[in-house]
Amino acid sequence: MNITTKIIITDTNIITDLNNANILEEFINMDNVYISDMIKNDEINSKTGNVKLINKFKVISATPTQLIEVSNLTYKEKKLSTYDLLNYVIARDHNCILATGDNRLKNYSENNDVEVFRTLKIIKLMKENNIISYKKAIDACKLLKQCPTTRIPEIHINDLIDELESDSIIV
């Protein structure tokens, strides 16, 4: 699968993970990665990651119609934040991949026919598409394992490391 063919609308969970994995700059530099202007303005801070770097994100704005829909959805989907629903609506309407680390948003989006990428899939695809090297992908996984705030189960990180290592032996 080619990670560079569709726009990826991302949320702060992914930004924080990729920042902790030291590959956020490579992700941001991809031509097709966008963040909502509202999320960039309202949710980004030094806890999310390197703000100077995050400010390099390409920005996408919701239309007034999308904002009204998000407002209406917040009454129905009480377990999702306004920002989650905003990411979902923008991704859906632009036929984009939604990059999120949020399980509720992932499930909601997939149940409503929006493709979702998680942190580890992004790392794997960045490696497969030569955006980052094999070594950088392994190092990214190791950094995530060492990060005390990561919500990714260590077993999943280890599985990706094993997969990357076995792929490098085959090549």
C-alpha positions in Angstrom: 0.0 0.0 0.0 1.3 3.4 -0.8 1.1 5.9 2.0 1.5 8.9 -0.3 -1.6 8.5 -2.5 -4.3 9.9 -0.2 -4.4 12.8 2.1 -4.1 11.8 5.7 -6.0 13.9 8.2 -4.3 13.4 11.5 -5.0 14.0 15.2 -2.9 14.9 18.1 -2.4 11.3 19.3 -0.6 10.4 16.1 1.4 13.7 16.2 2.6 12.9 19.8 3.5 9.3 18.9 5.4 10.2 15.8 7.2 13.0 17.7 8.1 10.6 20.5 9.3 8.2 17.8 11.5 10.9 16.2 9.9 10.6 12.8 7.3 13.5 12.9 9.4 15.7 10.6 9.4 13.0 7.9 5.6 12.6 8.3 4.9 16.3 8.1 7.2 16.6 5.0 5.0 14.2 3.0 3.0 16.0 0.4 -0.3 14.5 1.4 -0.4 15.0 5.2 -2.8 17.6 6.5 -4.2 18.7 9.9 -7.4 20.6 10.5 -6.9 24.3 11.2 -9.1 24.1 14.3 -7.1 21.2 15.8 -3.8 23.0 14.9 -5.0 26.2 16.6 -6.9 24.7 19.5 -5.1 21.5 20.5 -1.5 21.8 19.6 0.9 22.7 22.5 4.3 21.8 23.7 2.9 18.5 25.2 1.9 17.4 21.7 5.4 17.8 20.3 7.7 20.3 18.8 5.4 23.2 18.1 7.8 24.8 15.6 7.8 21.5 13.6 4.1 21.0 13.9 3.5 24.5 12.5 4.9 23.2 9.2 1.8 20.9 8.8 -0.3 21.7 5.7 -3.7 22.8 6.9 -7.2 21.9 5.8 -10.3 23.8 6.8 -13.8 22.5 7.4 -16.6 24.1 5.4 -19.5 25.8 7.2 -21.7 22.8 6.2 -19.2 20.4 7.7 -19.0 22.5 10.9 -22.8 22.3 11.2 -22.7 18.6 10.7 -20.0 18.2 13.4 -22.1 20.3 15.7 -25.2 18.0 15.1 -23.1 14.9 15.5 -21.8 15.9 18.9 -25.3 15.4 20.3 -25.6 11.9 18.8 -22.0 10.7 19.4 -21.4 11.7 23.0 -18.3 9.5 23.3 -16.4 11.4 20.6 -15.1 14.9 21.0 -15.9 17.7 18.6 -12.4 17.5 17.2 -12.7 13.7 16.7 -15.9 14.3 14.7 -14.3 17.1 12.8 -11.4 14.9 11.7 -13.9 12.2 10.7 -16.1 14.5 8.6 -13.2 16.1 6.8 -11.6 12.7 6.1 -14.9 11.3 4.9 -15.8 14.2 2.7 -12.4 14.3 1.1 -12.2 10.5 0.7 -9.0 10.6 2.9 -7.3 8.3 5.3 -7.8 9.3 8.9 -4.7 8.9 11.0 -5.7 8.5 14.7 -4.6 6.9 17.9 -8.0 7.1 19.4 -9.8 3.8 19.5 -13.3 5.2 19.7 -12.6 7.4 16.7 -11.0 4.5 14.8 -14.1 2.3 15.4 -16.6 5.0 14.5 -14.7 6.0 11.3 -14.2 2.4 10.1 -17.9 1.6 10.8 -18.7 4.6 8.6 -16.4 3.6 5.7 -13.4 5.9 6.4 -10.0 4.2 6.2 -7.9 4.5 9.3 -4.2 4.4 9.9 -2.7 3.9 13.3 0.9 4.9 14.5 2.5 1.5 13.8 0.9 1.2 10.3 2.2 4.7 9.5 5.7 3.7 10.6 5.5 0.5 8.5 4.2 2.3 5.4 6.8 5.1 5.8 9.5 2.4 5.7 7.9 0.5 2.8 7.6 3.7 0.8 11.2 4.7 1.5 10.3 7.8 3.5 12.3 6.4 6.4 15.0 3.8 6.5 14.7 0.4 8.0 17.0 1.5 10.8 14.9 4.7 11.4 11.7 2.5 11.5 13.3 0.1 14.1 14.6 3.1 16.1 11.1 4.7 16.0 9.6 1.5 17.5 12.2 1.3 20.2 11.6 5.0 21.1 7.9 4.3 21.4 8.6 1.3 23.7 10.7 3.5 25.9 8.2 6.3 26.1 6.2 6.2 29.3 3.2 7.9 27.8 2.7 5.7 24.8 -0.7 3.9 24.7 0.4 1.4 22.1 0.7 -2.1 23.7 4.4 -3.2 23.8 3.5 -6.5 22.1 2.2 -4.7 19.0 5.4 -2.6 18.9 7.5 -5.8 19.2 5.5 -7.5 16.5 6.3 -4.6 14.1 10.0 -4.8 15.0 10.0 -8.5 14.3 8.2 -7.9 11.0 10.6 -5.2 10.0 13.6 -7.3 10.9 12.3 -10.4 9.0 11.6 -8.2 6.0 15.1 -6.9 6.0 16.5 -10.4 6.0 14.4 -11.3 2.9 15.5 -8.3 1.0 
